[in-house]
Amino acid sequence: MRVCTLASSSKGNSILVYSENTKILVDAGLNIDILEEKLNLLNLRLGDVNAILITHEHTDHIKGLPAIIRKYKIKTYAHKLAVPSIIKKLGKKADPNLIIPIFFEPFDIGEFTVKAFSLPHDSVMCVGYNIIKDNKKISIATDFGHTNSSIIENLYNSRLVILESNHDITRLLANVKYSALLKSRILSDNGHLSNMAAAKTVCELAKNNVKQILLAHLSEENNTKEICLNTINTCLNEANIKINEDIFVDVASPYEISKVYHLN
């Protein structure tokens, strides 16, 4: 199983999880031409993707979906509560029957077993995903405002966790470009995860058999890679967890393809 982010920002999100015989996109928040270009760089074709998993209906996660469904007829899975909103955004030329409702029970796509879990976000329904092959699990949890025991437990024992670390709270509060209402939305329990909340989550995961974290969905306005990593490192040091020994931490680029992680 191989995993990489194709893009990870408020302007567009997509993650590729693939093996020799099964290829899955998690979210399609990029223009179809850009997605095709990125997959070509990996010697893959968008038309070879077996399925798309949608986390939620916000535009930065489904922007390319209507064109992809029209052109390639790829089956797309989303939580039942989010399906009506997604279908509404597809347009008349895309077949709504290709949007398949899911719940929280595991299901199979080719060589992978997929299980969704609920994330608190200001959408109709937002989910994270566990994707498993040969007893090896990767977990994806972005676009949520706070953690709870259920979320954390879904991330335990993952070979790789793609985890949101959206903003530095001090930097966000000082941002004069953002209205008080927008700041309140981001900081709410249904908003986005702060660096500090992400750091505490990383510490918890390091104690529960997680060795690799890829931090994602960093705000370009209210975060930097350096600030994010410094917060994570400080928390790990205080917990006597050794970075690059007990756990490895990377940061996903907002626009470029990340490192490809091989789960052997």
Backbone hydrogen bonds, N-H to C=O, Kabsch-Sander energy under -0.5 kcal/mol:
donor,donor_aa,acceptor,acceptor_aa,energy
2,R,18,Y,-3.0
3,V,261,Y,-1.9
4,C,16,L,-2.0
6,L,14,S,-3.0
7,A,14,S,-1.4
8,S,254,P,-1.6
9,S,12,G,-1.2
12,G,9,S,-1.6
13,N,60,D,-1.8
14,S,7,A,-2.1
15,I,26,V,-1.8
16,L,4,C,-3.1
17,V,15,I,-0.5
17,V,24,I,-2.8
18,Y,2,R,-2.7
19,S,22,T,-2.9
24,I,17,V,-3.1
25,L,51,A,-2.1
26,V,15,I,-3.2
27,D,25,L,-0.8
27,D,53,L,-3.0
28,A,61,H,-2.7
29,G,13,N,-2.6
35,L,31,N,-2.3
36,E,32,I,-2.4
37,E,33,D,-2.1
38,K,34,I,-2.5
39,L,35,L,-2.4
40,N,36,E,-2.1
41,L,37,E,-1.5
42,L,38,K,-0.7
42,L,39,L,-0.9
43,N,40,N,-1.9
44,L,39,L,-2.7
48,D,45,R,-1.7
49,V,46,L,-1.6
50,N,23,K,-2.3
51,A,23,K,-1.2
52,I,75,K,-2.1
53,L,25,L,-3.2
54,I,77,Y,-2.8
61,H,58,H,-2.2
62,I,58,H,-0.7
62,I,59,T,-0.8
63,K,59,T,-1.6
64,G,28,A,-2.6
65,L,28,A,-0.6
65,L,62,I,-1.4
68,I,64,G,-2.1
69,I,65,L,-2.7
70,R,66,P,-2.2
71,K,67,A,-2.3
72,Y,68,I,-3.3
73,K,68,I,-0.6
73,K,69,I,-1.3
75,K,50,N,-0.5
76,T,98,L,-3.0
77,Y,52,I,-3.2
78,A,100,I,-2.0
80,K,102,I,-2.2
82,A,79,H,-1.4
83,V,79,H,-1.3
86,I,82,A,-2.0
87,I,83,V,-2.9
88,K,84,P,-2.0
89,K,85,S,-1.1
89,K,86,I,-0.6
90,L,86,I,-0.7
90,L,87,I,-1.1
91,G,87,I,-0.7
94,A,91,G,-1.0
98,L,95,D,-1.6
99,I,96,P,-1.7
100,I,76,T,-3.6
100,I,98,L,-0.8
102,I,78,A,-2.0
107,F,114,V,-2.3
109,I,112,F,-2.7
112,F,109,I,-2.4
113,T,132,I,-2.6
114,V,107,F,-3.6
115,K,130,N,-2.4
117,F,128,G,-1.9
119,L,126,C,-2.7
121,H,119,L,-0.8
122,D,190,N,-1.6
123,S,121,H,-2.2
126,C,119,L,-0.6
127,V,55,T,-1.7
128,G,117,F,-3.0
129,Y,140,I,-1.8
130,N,115,K,-2.8
131,I,138,I,-2.7
132,I,113,T,-2.8
133,K,136,K,-2.3
136,K,133,K,-1.8
137,K,135,N,-0.5
138,I,131,I,-2.5
139,S,160,L,-2.5
140,I,129,Y,-2.6
141,A,162,I,-3.0
145,G,120,P,-2.5
145,G,189,D,-0.7
152,I,148,N,-2.4
153,E,149,S,-2.4
154,N,150,S,-1.5
155,L,151,I,-0.9
155,L,152,I,-1.1
156,Y,152,I,-0.9
157,N,208,N,-2.2
158,S,155,L,-1.2
159,R,137,K,-3.1
160,L,137,K,-0.9
161,V,212,Q,-2.0
162,I,139,S,-3.0
163,L,161,V,-0.7
163,L,214,L,-1.9
164,E,141,A,-2.0
165,S,216,A,-2.2
166,N,193,L,-2.2
167,H,193,L,-0.8
168,D,222,N,-2.9
169,I,167,H,-0.6
172,L,168,D,-2.6
173,L,169,I,-2.6
174,A,170,T,-1.5
175,N,172,L,-1.3
176,V,174,A,-0.8
178,Y,175,N,-1.1
183,K,179,S,-2.5
184,S,180,A,-2.2
185,R,181,L,-2.1
186,I,182,L,-2.4
187,L,183,K,-2.4
188,S,184,S,-0.9
188,S,185,R,-0.6
191,G,188,S,-1.9
192,H,186,I,-2.5
195,N,167,H,-2.9
198,A,194,S,-2.6
199,A,195,N,-2.8
200,K,196,M,-2.1
201,T,197,A,-1.8
202,V,198,A,-2.7
203,C,199,A,-2.2
204,E,200,K,-1.9
205,L,201,T,-2.6
206,A,202,V,-2.4
207,K,203,C,-0.9
207,K,204,E,-0.5
208,N,205,L,-1.8
210,V,205,L,-1.4
211,K,158,S,-0.6
211,K,209,N,-0.5
213,I,248,F,-2.7
214,L,161,V,-2.8
215,L,213,I,-0.5
215,L,250,D,-3.0
216,A,163,L,-2.7
219,S,166,N,-3.1
223,N,219,S,-0.7
228,C,224,T,-2.5
229,L,225,K,-2.6
230,N,226,E,-2.2
231,T,227,I,-2.1
232,I,228,C,-2.1
233,N,229,L,-3.0
234,T,230,N,-2.3
235,C,231,T,-1.9
236,L,232,I,-2.4
237,N,233,N,-2.8
238,E,234,T,-2.3
239,A,235,C,-1.3
240,N,237,N,-1.6
241,I,236,L,-3.1
242,K,240,N,-0.5
243,I,241,I,-0.7
244,N,247,I,-3.1
245,E,242,K,-1.4
245,E,247,I,-0.6
246,D,242,K,-3.1
247,I,242,K,-1.3
248,F,211,K,-3.2
250,D,213,I,-2.5
252,A,215,L,-3.3
258,S,5,T,-2.6
261,Y,3,V,-3.2
261,Y,259,K,-0.7
262,H,260,V,-0.5
263,L,1,M,-3.3
263,L,261,Y,-0.6
264,N,262,H,-0.9
